[in-house]
Amino acid sequence: MEQRKHWWNGKWGRLARRDVFLRADADRWYVEQRAGGSEGVSQFYEYGSVDEAEETIRALLQGTDTWRELSPRPPSGWSNPTGVQADTGPSFRAGGGSGASPHAGPGVQDHGGSAV
């Protein structure tokens, strides 16, 4: 089953968050309406055409919430078609440099402990 689209109501927290997913499997279309995040309760709808599924999605997205369409994760995961490695910032070695860790916050020193 392939996830095609995902909408989120923009709210955080178990009580407020709602998600709507559109998925496809062969010639069947599935809509999931979820309340409460990943541990929440879901309702599922199955359709024979994408038009029927999208009609249900339009109805589910009605209301006062500010829905946002999120990018679904591709079936093969994220790829890097350019082959260029992203810049993750300066490299730090244990015991080197000024001793200040960029992740420790102000006034906290990195004493060169080994990373696990």
C-alpha positions as CSV (number, residue, x, y, z in Angstrom):
1,M,0.0,0.0,0.0
2,E,1.4,3.4,-1.0
3,Q,0.6,6.6,0.8
4,R,-0.3,9.3,-1.7
5,K,-1.2,12.3,0.4
6,H,-1.3,13.4,4.1
7,W,-3.1,16.4,5.6
8,W,-2.7,17.6,9.2
9,N,-4.9,20.1,11.0
10,G,-1.8,22.0,12.4
11,K,-2.5,21.3,16.0
12,W,-0.2,19.5,18.5
13,G,-1.3,17.2,21.3
14,R,-3.2,14.1,21.7
15,L,-6.5,15.8,22.1
16,A,-6.3,18.3,19.3
17,R,-4.3,16.7,16.5
18,R,-6.1,15.3,13.4
19,D,-4.7,13.7,10.3
20,V,-6.2,12.5,7.0
21,F,-4.3,10.1,4.7
22,L,-5.0,9.0,1.1
23,R,-3.5,5.6,0.2
24,A,-3.6,3.4,-2.8
25,D,-3.2,-0.3,-3.3
26,A,-3.7,-1.7,-6.8
27,D,-7.1,-0.4,-7.9
28,R,-8.4,0.4,-4.4
29,W,-8.2,3.7,-2.7
30,Y,-8.2,4.1,1.1
31,V,-8.8,7.2,3.3
32,E,-7.8,7.2,6.9
33,Q,-9.1,9.8,9.4
34,R,-7.1,9.8,12.6
35,A,-7.7,11.7,15.8
36,G,-5.0,11.9,18.5
37,G,-1.7,11.5,16.6
38,S,0.1,8.2,16.0
39,E,-1.5,6.6,19.1
40,G,-4.9,7.9,18.2
41,V,-8.1,6.4,16.9
42,S,-8.6,5.9,13.2
43,Q,-11.6,5.4,10.9
44,F,-11.0,3.8,7.5
45,Y,-12.9,4.2,4.2
46,E,-12.3,2.2,1.1
47,Y,-13.2,3.2,-2.5
48,G,-13.0,1.9,-6.0
49,S,-11.9,5.3,-7.5
50,V,-9.7,8.2,-6.6
51,D,-12.6,10.6,-7.3
52,E,-14.8,8.9,-4.6
53,A,-11.9,9.0,-2.1
54,E,-11.2,12.7,-2.8
55,E,-14.8,13.5,-2.3
56,T,-14.6,12.1,1.2
57,I,-11.4,13.9,1.9
58,R,-12.9,17.2,0.9
59,A,-15.8,16.6,3.4
60,L,-13.3,15.6,6.2
61,L,-11.2,18.8,5.7
62,Q,-14.2,21.1,6.1
63,G,-14.5,23.1,9.3
64,T,-12.5,25.7,11.2
65,D,-9.2,23.8,11.3
66,T,-6.3,25.1,9.2
67,W,-5.4,22.0,7.2
68,R,-1.9,21.6,5.8
69,E,-0.9,19.1,3.1
70,L,2.3,17.3,4.2
71,S,4.7,15.5,1.8
72,P,4.3,11.7,2.0
73,R,7.4,9.6,2.4
74,P,8.3,7.9,-0.9
75,P,8.1,4.1,-0.8
76,S,11.9,3.8,-1.3
77,G,12.6,6.4,1.4
78,W,14.3,9.8,0.8
79,S,17.0,9.8,-1.8
80,N,19.6,12.3,-2.8
81,P,19.6,12.5,-6.6
82,T,22.4,15.1,-6.7
83,G,24.9,13.0,-4.8
84,V,25.9,16.1,-2.9
85,Q,26.2,15.7,0.9
86,A,24.3,18.2,2.9
87,D,26.4,20.6,5.1
88,T,25.7,19.6,8.6
89,G,27.8,22.3,10.1
90,P,31.3,22.3,11.6
91,S,32.9,19.1,12.7
92,F,33.8,18.8,16.4
93,R,36.3,16.3,17.8
94,A,36.3,15.3,21.5
95,G,39.0,17.3,23.3
96,G,39.6,19.7,20.4
97,G,38.8,23.3,19.9
98,S,37.7,25.8,22.6
99,G,35.9,23.2,24.7
100,A,32.5,24.8,24.2
101,S,29.9,22.5,22.6
102,P,27.6,24.1,20.1
103,H,24.8,21.9,21.5
104,A,25.4,22.4,25.2
105,G,23.9,25.9,25.5
106,P,25.5,29.0,27.0
107,G,28.1,28.5,29.8
108,V,28.2,24.8,29.4
109,Q,31.6,23.2,28.6
110,D,32.2,20.1,26.6
111,H,34.9,18.2,28.5
112,G,35.9,15.9,25.6
113,G,33.9,12.8,26.7
114,S,33.6,10.1,24.1
115,A,30.4,9.9,22.1
116,V,28.4,6.7,22.3
